[in-house]
Amino acid sequence: MAERQLDETHIRDTLRALMNQRGFSMARLGRYAGCSKSFIGHLCAENKTTCTPQLAERIAEALDVPLHLLFVEHASASNGRNSNQRRVVA
């Protein structure tokens, strides 16, 4: 199954810039996307590298941007677990 992967050179800048432009704190984006503010913080700090496809879509939707602006397809190794993940490269 494919994962979603953020452009590793722009994750922090792009995500934070979009959050700032749209007035989103980490807590607010977490509420809109259905995850914790600490998870958003980990994405911004490039500590987290995966999320579900549904969460990736909710983050893009909350920020009102196309999914492909934040995430790109990335083939994952299928070991039977987490085969439906989206990858965010740090």
N, C-alpha and C positions, 0 to 999 in steps of 0.2 A: 504494500500500500504506500501511497505517496505521503510525504510530510510537507509541511510548509516551512520555508526557511527565509529568514530575513537577510537582507544584504548586510554582510558582516561589517562593512566599513561605515554604514550609516544608521545602524539600529538605534543607538543612543540618541543621536542628533535628530533623526526623523521622528521617532516616537515622541520625544520630548518637545520638539517643535510643534508637532500636531496637537499635542496636549495643551501647550501654551496658547496656540492660536485659537483653540476652541474653548479655552477656559476650564480645562479638566485637571483636577488634582489626581494623584494616584488613587485616592479613596473614591473619588467620583467616577473615574474610569472603571475601577473595579466594580462599583455598584452597577453601572450600566452594562458591563460585560459579564457580570455574574461570577466574579472571582474576588479574591482578597486584594487589598491595597498593597500588601507585601508582595504578592505575585507580580503586580504591575511594576513595583519597585525593582524586583529581580530582573524583569525584562529590560527596564531602563538602565540598570547597572550591568546588564549583560551576564547575569549569573544564571538565569533560567535559559534553557535551550529548547524546550519543547512545550507544546500545548496541544489540546485537542483541536481538530478542525473546526468544531463548533465554537470554541473560544476564540480562535483566530478570526472567524467570521464576525463574532460579536464585537471584538475589539475594533475591527475595521468599520463595522456598522456604527458603533458608538462615536467614532472619530469622523464619520461621514466621508470615508475614502474607499476607493475600490480595494478589494482584498489584495490584488496583485501589487498595489503600491507599497504594502508592508511585507507581504509574504510571497515567496516563490515556491514552486513545487520542488520537492527533494525526495528522492527515493530512499526509503529506509530499509535496513536489514530486517527481515521478517523472522522473528523468533517466536511468533505466536502471541507475544505480549506487545502492547503499545503499537500495534501495526497501523493504527489509525491516528497517528500523531502528526502535528505540524511542527516543524523544526524552526527555531529561532536561533540563528547563529550569533554567537557573542564575538 
